Amino acid sequence: MDILPQGKNSNAHPKSYTSTLPSASSSSQGITNLESYKPRGKRGGGTSEKSENPRFSHHSSRKNLLQTTRSFEPDYGTPLRDRAHRDIPIQVSGTFSQAAQEKATEMARIMTRHEDQINQSAQRILLQKQCLPRLVEIFEASGISHQVGGTKTLPWENLDQELIRIECYVTGWPEICLPKRFIARRTSADRIDFSSRPESWNFEQWNAMADQISNDAVRILPRPKRRAVLFDEGFHAKLFRTLDPYRIAWA
């Protein structure tokens, strides 16, 4: 079938057909400014209702406030042992707040006290191993001996009775190491409290006893008649002071 248009001149160029699609000018009718067009709705990418609504204006102000007051954010992906900086208050203008200084001082005090306790505990054990055998020898030389499980020790609960039995008293004994007296129903059967035995002494007590032993001040001497003193610090002016509350004396 011949599709050429019929006319006077069949050799003329065929008629040009234009597209029936609307042009750009016609398709943009009703839109005056394409750049100013902002689709509505949550999916349009335009301004959300929260930013335009004054009810949600505090969200942006709170976000700005957090950004200005915090200088860093902790890394929650790091192990717990590496998050020590989270407990430290935020640094402001190169200086720590008073709360941070107080907390740092308290932590340093706790760590120092803990280290001192460890050192004193080790020194206490060393002094006990050195001084306790020497005390056992001093009392054993005077006829007071005691053995528990194959180990020689002091008869601490009956030490007062043993001193009365041999009619002796102890001189040069440190005041901090004086035994405590246990009164059993206010009778004459008084005993020394077992909780004050040398095995339970602290570092200060063993340190004082070590000084006296090194100076050869701890001795057991015969007790004069009509004198009830059992322990004394070693000075002749205080040998027989029985009314001193820091000394133990039985009549």
Secondary structure, 3 states (H helix, E strand, C coil): CCCCCCCCCCCCCCCCCCCCCCCHHHHCCCCCCCCCCCCCCCCCCCCCHHHHCHHHHHHHHHHHHHHHHCCCCCCCCCCHHHCHHHHCCCCECCECCHHHHHHHHHHHHHHHHHHHHHHHHHHHHHHHHHHHHHHHHHHHHCCCCEEECCEEECCCCCHHHHHHHHCEEEECCCHHHCCCEECCCCCCCCEECHHHCHHHCCHHHHHHHHHHHHCCCCEEEECCCCCCECECCCCHHHCCCCCCCCCCECC
